[in-house]
Amino acid sequence: MTYESGPARGARTGDAVLLVAGLADLAVSAVSSAVGEVRGLLSRADVAELAEEGQRDLKARGRLALDRCATIPPAHLEVLARHAVARRGDHA
């Protein structure tokens, strides 16, 4: 394994530091924006109703996700076989 030294290695290290710093700044910005949104929601008079609506929405999303994962589609060859049998029955 070779290790580079000099300007090329310094540029890669500098790029990595810039990427990490950019990601950190993005994360801080997102968190501060989210905190501002939460503060705005908490100052509303209908917080309890919003919480109930959010809970209903989350339950609905959960139900959809479980339905999507729990439903097993029929096997592809089984579907093709049923179509072939149906066609054979029509032409016979």
PDB file of N, CA, C and O in Angstrom:
ATOM      1  N   MET A   1       0.858  -1.165   0.000  1.00  0.00           N
ATOM      2  CA  MET A   1       0.000   0.000   0.000  1.00  0.00           C
ATOM      3  C   MET A   1       0.901   1.223   0.000  1.00  0.00           C
ATOM      4  O   MET A   1       1.845   1.312   0.785  1.00  0.00           O
ATOM      5  N   THR A   2       0.607   2.147  -0.869  1.00  0.00           N
ATOM      6  CA  THR A   2       1.435   3.344  -0.942  1.00  0.00           C
ATOM      7  C   THR A   2       0.710   4.515  -0.313  1.00  0.00           C
ATOM      8  O   THR A   2      -0.506   4.658  -0.442  1.00  0.00           O
ATOM      9  N   TYR A   3       1.458   5.327   0.351  1.00  0.00           N
ATOM     10  CA  TYR A   3       0.926   6.533   0.960  1.00  0.00           C
ATOM     11  C   TYR A   3       1.528   7.727   0.252  1.00  0.00           C
ATOM     12  O   TYR A   3       2.734   7.790   0.013  1.00  0.00           O
ATOM     13  N   GLU A   4       0.674   8.664  -0.076  1.00  0.00           N
ATOM     14  CA  GLU A   4       1.158   9.864  -0.750  1.00  0.00           C
ATOM     15  C   GLU A   4       1.519  10.900   0.294  1.00  0.00           C
ATOM     16  O   GLU A   4       0.928  10.980   1.371  1.00  0.00           O
ATOM     17  N   SER A   5       2.486  11.668  -0.061  1.00  0.00           N
ATOM     18  CA  SER A   5       2.840  12.794   0.795  1.00  0.00           C
ATOM     19  C   SER A   5       2.942  14.012  -0.096  1.00  0.00           C
ATOM     20  O   SER A   5       2.985  13.894  -1.321  1.00  0.00           O
ATOM     21  N   GLY A   6       2.980  15.132   0.491  1.00  0.00           N
ATOM     22  CA  GLY A   6       3.131  16.341  -0.300  1.00  0.00           C
ATOM     23  C   GLY A   6       1.800  16.965  -0.645  1.00  0.00           C
ATOM     24  O   GLY A   6       0.811  16.760   0.060  1.00  0.00           O
ATOM     25  N   PRO A   7       1.766  17.730  -1.732  1.00  0.00           N
ATOM     26  CA  PRO A   7       0.570  18.511  -2.074  1.00  0.00           C
ATOM     27  C   PRO A   7      -0.671  17.668  -2.367  1.00  0.00           C
ATOM     28  O   PRO A   7      -1.777  18.061  -1.998  1.00  0.00           O
ATOM     29  N   ALA A   8      -0.507  16.507  -3.029  1.00  0.00           N
ATOM     30  CA  ALA A   8      -1.678  15.697  -3.384  1.00  0.00           C
ATOM     31  C   ALA A   8      -2.383  15.185  -2.137  1.00  0.00           C
ATOM     32  O   ALA A   8      -3.610  15.223  -2.056  1.00  0.00           O
ATOM     33  N   ARG A   9      -1.622  14.714  -1.177  1.00  0.00           N
ATOM     34  CA  ARG A   9      -2.219  14.193   0.060  1.00  0.00           C
ATOM     35  C   ARG A   9      -2.847  15.334   0.848  1.00  0.00           C
ATOM     36  O   ARG A   9      -3.917  15.162   1.432  1.00  0.00           O
ATOM     37  N   GLY A  10      -2.213  16.476   0.873  1.00  0.00           N
ATOM     38  CA  GLY A  10      -2.758  17.629   1.589  1.00  0.00           C
ATOM     39  C   GLY A  10      -4.062  18.102   0.976  1.00  0.00           C
ATOM     40  O   GLY A  10      -4.965  18.546   1.685  1.00  0.00           O
ATOM     41  N   ALA A  11      -4.161  18.006  -0.354  1.00  0.00           N
ATOM     42  CA  ALA A  11      -5.396  18.420  -1.025  1.00  0.00           C
ATOM     43  C   ALA A  11      -6.542  17.487  -0.667  1.00  0.00           C
ATOM     44  O   ALA A  11      -7.668  17.935  -0.452  1.00  0.00           O
ATOM     45  N   ARG A  12      -6.254  16.173  -0.601  1.00  0.00           N
ATOM     46  CA  ARG A  12      -7.302  15.217  -0.227  1.00  0.00           C
ATOM     47  C   ARG A  12      -7.748  15.428   1.212  1.00  0.00           C
ATOM     48  O   ARG A  12      -8.943  15.380   1.506  1.00  0.00           O
ATOM     49  N   THR A  13      -6.812  15.657   2.094  1.00  0.00           N
ATOM     50  CA  THR A  13      -7.139  15.905   3.491  1.00  0.00           C
ATOM     51  C   THR A  13      -7.944  17.191   3.611  1.00  0.00           C
ATOM     52  O   THR A  13      -8.923  17.255   4.354  1.00  0.00           O
ATOM     53  N   GLY A  14      -7.523  18.210   2.874  1.00  0.00           N
ATOM     54  CA  GLY A  14      -8.252  19.474   2.892  1.00  0.00           C
ATOM     55  C   GLY A  14      -9.667  19.318   2.359  1.00  0.00           C
ATOM     56  O   GLY A  14     -10.611  19.898   2.897  1.00  0.00           O
ATOM     57  N   ASP A  15      -9.812  18.519   1.280  1.00  0.00           N
ATOM     58  CA  ASP A  15     -11.142  18.272   0.729  1.00  0.00           C
ATOM     59  C   ASP A  15     -12.018  17.548   1.744  1.00  0.00           C
ATOM     60  O   ASP A  15     -13.190  17.885   1.910  1.00  0.00           O
ATOM     61  N   ALA A  16     -11.452  16.556   2.421  1.00  0.00           N
ATOM     62  CA  ALA A  16     -12.217  15.806   3.423  1.00  0.00           C
ATOM     63  C   ALA A  16     -12.656  16.719   4.563  1.00  0.00           C
ATOM     64  O   ALA A  16     -13.789  16.626   5.036  1.00  0.00           O
ATOM     65  N   VAL A  17     -11.769  17.591   4.999  1.00  0.00           N
ATOM     66  CA  VAL A  17     -12.105  18.525   6.071  1.00  0.00           C
ATOM     67  C   VAL A  17     -13.208  19.470   5.619  1.00  0.00           C
ATOM     68  O   VAL A  17     -14.129  19.760   6.382  1.00  0.00           O
ATOM     69  N   LEU A  18     -13.120  19.955   4.379  1.00  0.00           N
ATOM     70  CA  LEU A  18     -14.155  20.841   3.855  1.00  0.00           C
ATOM     71  C   LEU A  18     -15.503  20.129   3.750  1.00  0.00           C
ATOM     72  O   LEU A  18     -16.540  20.716   4.060  1.00  0.00           O
ATOM     73  N   LEU A  19     -15.493  18.869   3.315  1.00  0.00           N
ATOM     74  CA  LEU A  19     -16.726  18.102   3.234  1.00  0.00           C
ATOM     75  C   LEU A  19     -17.358  17.900   4.608  1.00  0.00           C
ATOM     76  O   LEU A  19     -18.565  18.072   4.773  1.00  0.00           O
ATOM     77  N   VAL A  20     -16.550  17.539   5.576  1.00  0.00           N
ATOM     78  CA  VAL A  20     -17.054  17.335   6.938  1.00  0.00           C
ATOM     79  C   VAL A  20     -17.599  18.643   7.501  1.00  0.00           C
ATOM     80  O   VAL A  20     -18.658  18.664   8.129  1.00  0.00           O
ATOM     81  N   ALA A  21     -16.873  19.729   7.275  1.00  0.00           N
ATOM     82  CA  ALA A  21     -17.330  21.035   7.768  1.00  0.00           C
ATOM     83  C   ALA A  21     -18.641  21.431   7.091  1.00  0.00           C
ATOM     84  O   ALA A  21     -19.534  21.973   7.743  1.00  0.00           O
ATOM     85  N   GLY A  22     -18.763  21.169   5.804  1.00  0.00           N
ATOM     86  CA  GLY A  22     -19.999  21.473   5.087  1.00  0.00           C
ATOM     87  C   GLY A  22     -21.168  20.658   5.597  1.00  0.00           C
ATOM     88  O   GLY A  22     -22.268  21.181   5.773  1.00  0.00           O
ATOM     89  N   LEU A  23     -20.930  19.360   5.838  1.00  0.00           N
ATOM     90  CA  LEU A  23     -21.977  18.506   6.395  1.00  0.00           C
ATOM     91  C   LEU A  23     -22.392  18.960   7.786  1.00  0.00           C
ATOM     92  O   LEU A  23     -23.579  18.966   8.114  1.00  0.00           O
ATOM     93  N   ALA A  24     -21.421  19.337   8.599  1.00  0.00           N
ATOM     94  CA  ALA A  24     -21.722  19.811   9.950  1.00  0.00           C
ATOM     95  C   ALA A  24     -22.545  21.093   9.890  1.00  0.00           C
ATOM     96  O   ALA A  24     -23.502  21.255  10.648  1.00  0.00           O
ATOM     97  N   ASP A  25     -22.176  22.002   8.995  1.00  0.00           N
ATOM     98  CA  ASP A  25     -22.926  23.248   8.857  1.00  0.00           C
ATOM     99  C   ASP A  25     -24.350  22.971   8.387  1.00  0.00           C
ATOM    100  O   ASP A  25     -25.293  23.596   8.871  1.00  0.00           O
ATOM    101  N   LEU A  26     -24.513  22.040   7.451  1.00  0.00           N
ATOM    102  CA  LEU A  26     -25.833  21.660   6.976  1.00  0.00           C
ATOM    103  C   LEU A  26     -26.669  21.068   8.104  1.00  0.00           C
ATOM    104  O   LEU A  26     -27.851  21.386   8.235  1.00  0.00           O
ATOM    105  N   ALA A  27     -26.060  20.211   8.918  1.00  0.00           N
ATOM    106  CA  ALA A  27     -26.771  19.600  10.044  1.00  0.00           C
ATOM    107  C   ALA A  27     -27.200  20.647  11.056  1.00  0.00           C
ATOM    108  O   ALA A  27     -28.332  20.618  11.539  1.00  0.00           O
ATOM    109  N   VAL A  28     -26.304  21.571  11.382  1.00  0.00           N
ATOM    110  CA  VAL A  28     -26.639  22.632  12.340  1.00  0.00           C
ATOM    111  C   VAL A  28     -27.767  23.494  11.789  1.00  0.00           C
ATOM    112  O   VAL A  28     -28.678  23.867  12.526  1.00  0.00           O
ATOM    113  N   SER A  29     -27.713  23.805  10.528  1.00  0.00           N
ATOM    114  CA  SER A  29     -28.760  24.610   9.901  1.00  0.00           C
ATOM    115  C   SER A  29     -30.100  23.885   9.950  1.00  0.00           C
ATOM    116  O   SER A  29     -31.123  24.497  10.256  1.00  0.00           O
ATOM    117  N   ALA A  30     -30.102  22.592   9.651  1.00  0.00           N
ATOM    118  CA  ALA A  30     -31.332  21.809   9.673  1.00  0.00           C
ATOM    119  C   ALA A  30     -31.902  21.721  11.079  1.00  0.00           C
ATOM    120  O   ALA A  30     -33.111  21.844  11.271  1.00  0.00           O
ATOM    121  N   VAL A  31     -31.031  21.507  12.066  1.00  0.00           N
ATOM    122  CA  VAL A  31     -31.493  21.406  13.453  1.00  0.00           C
ATOM    123  C   VAL A  31     -32.056  22.738  13.928  1.00  0.00           C
ATOM    124  O   VAL A  31     -33.099  22.767  14.583  1.00  0.00           O
ATOM    125  N   SER A  32     -31.388  23.835  13.612  1.00  0.00           N
ATOM    126  CA  SER A  32     -31.887  25.136  14.059  1.00  0.00           C
ATOM    127  C   SER A  32     -33.216  25.467  13.378  1.00  0.00           C
ATOM    128  O   SER A  32     -34.095  26.075  13.989  1.00  0.00           O
ATOM    129  N   SER A  33     -33.358  25.072  12.133  1.00  0.00           N
ATOM    130  CA  SER A  33     -34.630  25.278  11.438  1.00  0.00           C
ATOM    131  C   SER A  33     -35.727  24.451  12.079  1.00  0.00           C
ATOM    132  O   SER A  33     -36.848  24.928  12.257  1.00  0.00           O
ATOM    133  N   ALA A  34     -35.409  23.212  12.425  1.00  0.00           N
ATOM    134  CA  ALA A  34     -36.400  22.345  13.065  1.00  0.00           C
ATOM    135  C   ALA A  34     -36.800  22.879  14.428  1.00  0.00           C
ATOM    136  O   ALA A  34     -37.973  22.825  14.797  1.00  0.00           O
ATOM    137  N   VAL A  35     -35.837  23.393  15.178  1.00  0.00           N
ATOM    138  CA  VAL A  35     -36.135  23.969  16.490  1.00  0.00           C
ATOM    139  C   VAL A  35     -37.064  25.171  16.329  1.00  0.00           C
ATOM    140  O   VAL A  35     -37.994  25.340  17.118  1.00  0.00           O
ATOM    141  N   GLY A  36     -36.829  25.988  15.341  1.00  0.00           N
ATOM    142  CA  GLY A  36     -37.700  27.129  15.080  1.00  0.00           C
ATOM    143  C   GLY A  36     -39.122  26.689  14.749  1.00  0.00           C
ATOM    144  O   GLY A  36     -40.093  27.300  15.195  1.00  0.00           O
ATOM    145  N   GLU A  37     -39.231  25.618  13.959  1.00  0.00           N
ATOM    146  CA  GLU A  37     -40.554  25.085  13.623  1.00  0.00           C
ATOM    147  C   GLU A  37     -41.262  24.567  14.872  1.00  0.00           C
ATOM    148  O   GLU A  37     -42.455  24.808  15.057  1.00  0.00           O
ATOM    149  N   VAL A  38     -40.536  23.863  15.722  1.00  0.00           N
ATOM    150  CA  VAL A  38     -41.129  23.321  16.955  1.00  0.00           C
ATOM    151  C   VAL A  38     -41.582  24.449  17.860  1.00  0.00           C
ATOM    152  O   VAL A  38     -42.664  24.377  18.443  1.00  0.00           O
ATOM    153  N   ARG A  39     -40.776  25.485  17.987  1.00  0.00           N
ATOM    154  CA  ARG A  39     -41.177  26.637  18.807  1.00  0.00           C
ATOM    155  C   ARG A  39     -42.444  27.270  18.265  1.00  0.00           C
ATOM    156  O   ARG A  39     -43.331  27.646  19.031  1.00  0.00           O
ATOM    157  N   GLY A  40     -42.533  27.388  16.948  1.00  0.00           N
ATOM    158  CA  GLY A  40     -43.732  27.949  16.338  1.00  0.00           C
ATOM    159  C   GLY A  40     -44.956  27.084  16.603  1.00  0.00           C
ATOM    160  O   GLY A  40     -46.046  27.601  16.847  1.00  0.00           O
ATOM    161  N   LEU A  41     -44.774  25.759  16.554  1.00  0.00           N
ATOM    162  CA  LEU A  41     -45.896  24.867  16.823  1.00  0.00           C
ATOM    163  C   LEU A  41     -46.335  24.921  18.281  1.00  0.00           C
ATOM    164  O   LEU A  41     -47.529  24.888  18.580  1.00  0.00           O
ATOM    165  N   LEU A  42     -45.364  25.005  19.187  1.00  0.00           N
ATOM    166  CA  LEU A  42     -45.704  25.015  20.610  1.00  0.00           C
ATOM    167  C   LEU A  42     -46.422  26.288  21.025  1.00  0.00           C
ATOM    168  O   LEU A  42     -47.146  26.291  22.020  1.00  0.00           O
ATOM    169  N   SER A  43     -46.234  27.362  20.284  1.00  0.00           N
ATOM    170  CA  SER A  43     -46.888  28.614  20.645  1.00  0.00           C
ATOM    171  C   SER A  43     -48.328  28.676  20.143  1.00  0.00           C
ATOM    172  O   SER A  43     -49.051  29.624  20.449  1.00  0.00           O
ATOM    173  N   ARG A  44     -48.745  27.675  19.379  1.00  0.00           N
ATOM    174  CA  ARG A  44     -50.112  27.659  18.866  1.00  0.00           C
ATOM    175  C   ARG A  44     -51.082  27.202  19.951  1.00  0.00           C
ATOM    176  O   ARG A  44     -50.697  26.482  20.872  1.00  0.00           O
ATOM    177  N   ALA A  45     -52.324  27.617  19.838  1.00  0.00           N
ATOM    178  CA  ALA A  45     -53.339  27.264  20.819  1.00  0.00           C
ATOM    179  C   ALA A  45     -53.882  25.855  20.587  1.00  0.00           C
ATOM    180  O   ALA A  45     -54.396  25.233  21.516  1.00  0.00           O
ATOM    181  N   ASP A  46     -53.774  25.350  19.370  1.00  0.00           N
ATOM    182  CA  ASP A  46     -54.343  24.043  19.063  1.00  0.00           C
ATOM    183  C   ASP A  46     -53.292  22.934  19.021  1.00  0.00           C
ATOM    184  O   ASP A  46     -53.343  22.056  18.160  1.00  0.00           O
ATOM    185  N   VAL A  47     -52.351  22.980  19.945  1.00  0.00           N
ATOM    186  CA  VAL A  47     -51.261  21.998  19.982  1.00  0.00           C
ATOM    187  C   VAL A  47     -51.808  20.594  20.186  1.00  0.00           C
ATOM    188  O   VAL A  47     -51.350  19.657  19.532  1.00  0.00           O
ATOM    189  N   ALA A  48     -52.779  20.430  21.080  1.00  0.00           N
ATOM    190  CA  ALA A  48     -53.331  19.098  21.348  1.00  0.00           C
ATOM    191  C   ALA A  48     -53.986  18.516  20.093  1.00  0.00           C
ATOM    192  O   ALA A  48     -53.828  17.333  19.794  1.00  0.00           O
ATOM    193  N   GLU A  49     -54.713  19.347  19.373  1.00  0.00           N
ATOM    194  CA  GLU A  49     -55.351  18.876  18.145  1.00  0.00           C
ATOM    195  C   GLU A  49     -54.317  18.520  17.087  1.00  0.00           C
ATOM    196  O   GLU A  49     -54.472  17.535  16.364  1.00  0.00           O
ATOM    197  N   LEU A  50     -53.258  19.328  16.998  1.00  0.00           N
ATOM    198  CA  LEU A  50     -52.181  19.021  16.052  1.00  0.00           C
ATOM    199  C   LEU A  50     -51.508  17.700  16.400  1.00  0.00           C
ATOM    200  O   LEU A  50     -51.178  16.910  15.515  1.00  0.00           O
ATOM    201  N   ALA A  51     -51.305  17.465  17.699  1.00  0.00           N
ATOM    202  CA  ALA A  51     -50.672  16.222  18.139  1.00  0.00           C
ATOM    203  C   ALA A  51     -51.550  15.022  17.790  1.00  0.00           C
ATOM    204  O   ALA A  51     -51.049  13.995  17.332  1.00  0.00           O
ATOM    205  N   GLU A  52     -52.860  15.154  18.009  1.00  0.00           N
ATOM    206  CA  GLU A  52     -53.770  14.055  17.664  1.00  0.00           C
ATOM    207  C   GLU A  52     -53.781  13.799  16.160  1.00  0.00           C
ATOM    208  O   GLU A  52     -53.784  12.650  15.716  1.00  0.00           O
ATOM    209  N   GLU A  53     -53.787  14.868  15.390  1.00  0.00           N
ATOM    210  CA  GLU A  53     -53.769  14.721  13.934  1.00  0.00           C
ATOM    211  C   GLU A  53     -52.463  14.063  13.475  1.00  0.00           C
ATOM    212  O   GLU A  53     -52.464  13.207  12.590  1.00  0.00           O
ATOM    213  N   GLY A  54     -51.363  14.474  14.085  1.00  0.00           N
ATOM    214  CA  GLY A  54     -50.077  13.865  13.759  1.00  0.00           C
ATOM    215  C   GLY A  54     -50.054  12.393  14.110  1.00  0.00           C
ATOM    216  O   GLY A  54     -49.502  11.580  13.369  1.00  0.00           O
ATOM    217  N   GLN A  55     -50.654  12.046  15.241  1.00  0.00           N
ATOM    218  CA  GLN A  55     -50.703  10.642  15.651  1.00  0.00           C
ATOM    219  C   GLN A  55     -51.549   9.829  14.673  1.00  0.00           C
ATOM    220  O   GLN A  55     -51.176   8.710  14.320  1.00  0.00           O
ATOM    221  N   ARG A  56     -52.673  10.371  14.237  1.00  0.00           N
ATOM    222  CA  ARG A  56     -53.512   9.679  13.247  1.00  0.00           C
ATOM    223  C   ARG A  56     -52.743   9.495  11.934  1.00  0.00           C
ATOM    224  O   ARG A  56     -52.796   8.429  11.321  1.00  0.00           O
ATOM    225  N   ASP A  57     -52.041  10.527  11.516  1.00  0.00           N
ATOM    226  CA  ASP A  57     -51.263  10.429  10.275  1.00  0.00           C
ATOM    227  C   ASP A  57     -50.175   9.370  10.379  1.00  0.00           C
ATOM    228  O   ASP A  57     -49.958   8.595   9.448  1.00  0.00           O
ATOM    229  N   LEU A  58     -49.491   9.344  11.523  1.00  0.00           N
ATOM    230  CA  LEU A  58     -48.439   8.341  11.707  1.00  0.00           C
ATOM    231  C   LEU A  58     -49.005   6.932  11.727  1.00  0.00           C
ATOM    232  O   LEU A  58     -48.402   6.016  11.169  1.00  0.00           O
ATOM    233  N   LYS A  59     -50.155   6.747  12.362  1.00  0.00           N
ATOM    234  CA  LYS A  59     -50.788   5.423  12.372  1.00  0.00           C
ATOM    235  C   LYS A  59     -51.176   5.010  10.957  1.00  0.00           C
ATOM    236  O   LYS A  59     -50.993   3.856  10.568  1.00  0.00           O
ATOM    237  N   ALA A  60     -51.712   5.960  10.185  1.00  0.00           N
ATOM    238  CA  ALA A  60     -52.096   5.649   8.802  1.00  0.00           C
ATOM    239  C   ALA A  60     -50.871   5.270   7.978  1.00  0.00           C
ATOM    240  O   ALA A  60     -50.917   4.323   7.194  1.00  0.00           O
ATOM    241  N   ARG A  61     -49.774   6.010   8.155  1.00  0.00           N
ATOM    242  CA  ARG A  61     -48.534   5.678   7.437  1.00  0.00           C
ATOM    243  C   ARG A  61     -48.023   4.309   7.842  1.00  0.00           C
ATOM    244  O   ARG A  61     -47.569   3.532   7.002  1.00  0.00           O
ATOM    245  N   GLY A  62     -48.098   4.015   9.134  1.00  0.00           N
ATOM    246  CA  GLY A  62     -47.662   2.708   9.626  1.00  0.00           C
ATOM    247  C   GLY A  62     -48.499   1.582   9.054  1.00  0.00           C
ATOM    248  O   GLY A  62     -47.973   0.533   8.683  1.00  0.00           O
ATOM    249  N   ARG A  63     -49.823   1.805   8.982  1.00  0.00           N
ATOM    250  CA  ARG A  63     -50.722   0.804   8.420  1.00  0.00           C
ATOM    251  C   ARG A  63     -50.384   0.562   6.942  1.00  0.00           C
ATOM    252  O   ARG A  63     -50.344  -0.581   6.486  1.00  0.00           O
ATOM    253  N   LEU A  64     -50.145   1.639   6.208  1.00  0.00           N
ATOM    254  CA  LEU A  64     -49.779   1.494   4.793  1.00  0.00           C
ATOM    255  C   LEU A  64     -48.456   0.760   4.626  1.00  0.00           C
ATOM    256  O   LEU A  64     -48.311  -0.089   3.746  1.00  0.00           O
ATOM    257  N   ALA A  65     -47.495   1.094   5.477  1.00  0.00           N
ATOM    258  CA  ALA A  65     -46.182   0.444   5.390  1.00  0.00           C
ATOM    259  C   ALA A  65     -46.291  -1.043   5.692  1.00  0.00           C
ATOM    260  O   ALA A  65     -45.686  -1.864   5.004  1.00  0.00           O
ATOM    261  N   LEU A  66     -47.065  -1.394   6.725  1.00  0.00           N
ATOM    262  CA  LEU A  66     -47.238  -2.812   7.053  1.00  0.00           C
ATOM    263  C   LEU A  66     -47.982  -3.551   5.947  1.00  0.00           C
ATOM    264  O   LEU A  66     -47.634  -4.682   5.609  1.00  0.00           O
ATOM    265  N   ASP A  67     -49.001  -2.914   5.386  1.00  0.00           N
ATOM    266  CA  ASP A  67     -49.734  -3.552   4.287  1.00  0.00           C
ATOM    267  C   ASP A  67     -48.829  -3.779   3.088  1.00  0.00           C
ATOM    268  O   ASP A  67     -48.903  -4.819   2.434  1.00  0.00           O
ATOM    269  N   ARG A  68     -47.980  -2.810   2.803  1.00  0.00           N
ATOM    270  CA  ARG A  68     -47.067  -2.921   1.669  1.00  0.00           C
ATOM    271  C   ARG A  68     -46.063  -4.046   1.886  1.00  0.00           C
ATOM    272  O   ARG A  68     -45.715  -4.760   0.945  1.00  0.00           O
ATOM    273  N   CYS A  69     -45.598  -4.207   3.121  1.00  0.00           N
ATOM    274  CA  CYS A  69     -44.593  -5.236   3.407  1.00  0.00           C
ATOM    275  C   CYS A  69     -45.220  -6.609   3.620  1.00  0.00           C
ATOM    276  O   CYS A  69     -44.600  -7.623   3.299  1.00  0.00           O
ATOM    277  N   ALA A  70     -46.432  -6.659   4.153  1.00  0.00           N
ATOM    278  CA  ALA A  70     -47.049  -7.930   4.511  1.00  0.00           C
ATOM    279  C   ALA A  70     -47.688  -8.624   3.314  1.00  0.00           C
ATOM    280  O   ALA A  70     -47.794  -9.851   3.301  1.00  0.00           O
ATOM    281  N   THR A  71     -48.106  -7.877   2.328  1.00  0.00           N
ATOM    282  CA  THR A  71     -48.762  -8.471   1.176  1.00  0.00           C
ATOM    283  C   THR A  71     -47.718  -9.087   0.270  1.00  0.00           C
ATOM    284  O   THR A  71     -46.812  -8.411  -0.218  1.00  0.00           O
ATOM    285  N   ILE A  72     -47.863 -10.376   0.058  1.00  0.00           N
ATOM    286  CA  ILE A  72     -46.918 -11.089  -0.801  1.00  0.00           C
ATOM    287  C   ILE A  72     -47.567 -11.245  -2.169  1.00  0.00           C
ATOM    288  O   ILE A  72     -48.611 -11.887  -2.286  1.00  0.00           O
ATOM    289  N   PRO A  73     -46.969 -10.673  -3.197  1.00  0.00           N
ATOM    290  CA  PRO A  73     -47.559 -10.801  -4.533  1.00  0.00           C
ATOM    291  C   PRO A  73     -47.465 -12.243  -5.022  1.00  0.00           C
ATOM    292  O   PRO A  73     -46.575 -12.980  -4.598  1.00  0.00           O
ATOM    293  N   PRO A  74     -48.363 -12.649  -5.900  1.00  0.00           N
ATOM    294  CA  PRO A  74     -48.301 -14.019  -6.418  1.00  0.00           C
ATOM    295  C   PRO A  74     -47.028 -14.216  -7.233  1.00  0.00           C
ATOM    296  O   PRO A  74     -46.477 -13.274  -7.802  1.00  0.00           O
ATOM    297  N   ALA A  75     -46.586 -15.444  -7.271  1.00  0.00           N
ATOM    298  CA  ALA A  75     -45.372 -15.768  -8.014  1.00  0.00           C
ATOM    299  C   ALA A  75     -45.583 -15.478  -9.500  1.00  0.00           C
ATOM    300  O   ALA A  75     -46.663 -15.711 -10.042  1.00  0.00           O
ATOM    301  N   HIS A  76     -44.557 -14.976 -10.135  1.00  0.00           N
ATOM    302  CA  HIS A  76     -44.638 -14.574 -11.540  1.00  0.00           C
ATOM    303  C   HIS A  76     -45.028 -15.747 -12.439  1.00  0.00           C
ATOM    304  O   HIS A  76     -45.881 -15.605 -13.315  1.00  0.00           O
ATOM    305  N   LEU A  77     -44.408 -16.893 -12.222  1.00  0.00           N
ATOM    306  CA  LEU A  77     -44.727 -18.057 -13.055  1.00  0.00           C
ATOM    307  C   LEU A  77     -46.152 -18.533 -12.812  1.00  0.00           C
ATOM    308  O   LEU A  77     -46.806 -19.023 -13.733  1.00  0.00           O
ATOM    309  N   GLU A  78     -46.634 -18.395 -11.598  1.00  0.00           N
ATOM    310  CA  GLU A  78     -48.013 -18.764 -11.291  1.00  0.00           C
ATOM    311  C   GLU A  78     -48.983 -17.883 -12.083  1.00  0.00           C
ATOM    312  O   GLU A  78     -49.969 -18.377 -12.629  1.00  0.00           O
ATOM    313  N   VAL A  79     -48.706 -16.599 -12.143  1.00  0.00           N
ATOM    314  CA  VAL A  79     -49.556 -15.677 -12.897  1.00  0.00           C
ATOM    315  C   VAL A  79     -49.535 -16.047 -14.377  1.00  0.00           C
ATOM    316  O   VAL A  79     -50.582 -16.084 -15.024  1.00  0.00           O
ATOM    317  N   LEU A  80     -48.350 -16.321 -14.914  1.00  0.00           N
ATOM    318  CA  LEU A  80     -48.249 -16.715 -16.321  1.00  0.00           C
ATOM    319  C   LEU A  80     -49.005 -18.013 -16.590  1.00  0.00           C
ATOM    320  O   LEU A  80     -49.667 -18.147 -17.619  1.00  0.00           O
ATOM    321  N   ALA A  81     -48.905 -18.961 -15.672  1.00  0.00           N
ATOM    322  CA  ALA A  81     -49.609 -20.234 -15.853  1.00  0.00           C
ATOM    323  C   ALA A  81     -51.118 -20.019 -15.851  1.00  0.00           C
ATOM    324  O   ALA A  81     -51.829 -20.636 -16.645  1.00  0.00           O
ATOM    325  N   ARG A  82     -51.614 -19.163 -14.978  1.00  0.00           N
ATOM    326  CA  ARG A  82     -53.052 -18.887 -14.943  1.00  0.00           C
ATOM    327  C   ARG A  82     -53.514 -18.238 -16.245  1.00  0.00           C
ATOM    328  O   ARG A  82     -54.589 -18.554 -16.754  1.00  0.00           O
ATOM    329  N   HIS A  83     -52.704 -17.335 -16.777  1.00  0.00           N
ATOM    330  CA  HIS A  83     -53.051 -16.703 -18.055  1.00  0.00           C
ATOM    331  C   HIS A  83     -53.076 -17.736 -19.172  1.00  0.00           C
ATOM    332  O   HIS A  83     -53.962 -17.709 -20.026  1.00  0.00           O
ATOM    333  N   ALA A  84     -52.100 -18.656 -19.168  1.00  0.00           N
ATOM    334  CA  ALA A  84     -52.047 -19.693 -20.206  1.00  0.00           C
ATOM    335  C   ALA A  84     -53.260 -20.606 -20.108  1.00  0.00           C
ATOM    336  O   ALA A  84     -53.845 -20.958 -21.132  1.00  0.00           O
ATOM    337  N   VAL A  85     -53.649 -20.993 -18.907  1.00  0.00           N
ATOM    338  CA  VAL A  85     -54.818 -21.844 -18.718  1.00  0.00           C
ATOM    339  C   VAL A  85     -56.080 -21.108 -19.154  1.00  0.00           C
ATOM    340  O   VAL A  85     -56.970 -21.699 -19.766  1.00  0.00           O
ATOM    341  N   ALA A  86     -56.153 -19.822 -18.838  1.00  0.00           N
ATOM    342  CA  ALA A  86     -57.325 -19.052 -19.229  1.00  0.00           C
ATOM    343  C   ALA A  86     -57.415 -18.943 -20.751  1.00  0.00           C
ATOM    344  O   ALA A  86     -58.505 -19.053 -21.311  1.00  0.00           O
ATOM    345  N   ARG A  87     -56.291 -18.729 -21.421  1.00  0.00           N
ATOM    346  CA  ARG A  87     -56.296 -18.641 -22.888  1.00  0.00           C
ATOM    347  C   ARG A  87     -56.671 -19.991 -23.519  1.00  0.00           C
ATOM    348  O   ARG A  87     -57.442 -20.059 -24.477  1.00  0.00           O
ATOM    349  N   ARG A  88     -56.109 -21.042 -22.958  1.00  0.00           N
ATOM    350  CA  ARG A  88     -56.398 -22.382 -23.480  1.00  0.00           C
ATOM    351  C   ARG A  88     -57.893 -22.682 -23.335  1.00  0.00           C
ATOM    352  O   ARG A  88     -58.485 -23.314 -24.210  1.00  0.00           O
ATOM    353  N   GLY A  89     -58.489 -22.242 -22.263  1.00  0.00           N
ATOM    354  CA  GLY A  89     -59.919 -22.452 -22.045  1.00  0.00           C
ATOM    355  C   GLY A  89     -60.762 -21.655 -23.017  1.00  0.00           C
ATOM    356  O   GLY A  89     -61.835 -22.109 -23.414  1.00  0.00           O
ATOM    357  N   ASP A  90     -60.303 -20.476 -23.409  1.00  0.00           N
ATOM    358  CA  ASP A  90     -61.040 -19.642 -24.365  1.00  0.00           C
ATOM    359  C   ASP A  90     -61.008 -20.231 -25.763  1.00  0.00           C
ATOM    360  O   ASP A  90     -61.991 -20.138 -26.499  1.00  0.00           O
ATOM    361  N   HIS A  91     -59.888 -20.837 -26.137  1.00  0.00           N
ATOM    362  CA  HIS A  91     -59.711 -21.367 -27.500  1.00  0.00           C
ATOM    363  C   HIS A  91     -60.196 -22.794 -27.665  1.00  0.00           C
ATOM    364  O   HIS A  91     -60.286 -23.292 -28.787  1.00  0.00           O
ATOM    365  N   ALA A  92     -60.500 -23.441 -26.591  1.00  0.00           N
ATOM    366  CA  ALA A  92     -60.872 -24.861 -26.680  1.00  0.00           C
ATOM    367  C   ALA A  92     -62.295 -25.077 -27.063  1.00  0.00           C
ATOM    368  O   ALA A  92     -62.738 -26.220 -27.174  1.00  0.00           O
TER     369      ALA A  92
END
